[in-house]
């Protein structure tokens, strides 16, 4: 019979198995200060085009794209396509309900 620390170690695996995949993906999505800031930016300002996010952050588009993909996988942001009449922008990102609930 397992006792003491060994019993806790075995039980800890049960705790890990109880974490839903969806929650794990959400944590990975916001588990970075830059991604958390992107989430807050979208909460505060509503949908933004990819090019506007790049202008606001001053970061390389490839870096932003990587971070946004992680936020999308975590269900925190979503992409939608909409052609704006006065600009060439068509790809926009917005916070999801789940993302809004996680943002401070």
Secondary structure, DSSP 8 states (H G I E B T S, - for coil): ---HHHHHHHHHHHHHHHS-HHHHHHHHHHSSHHHHHHHHHHHHH--EEHHHHHHHH---HHHHHHHHHHHHHTTSEEEEE---TTSS--EEEEE-HHHHHH--
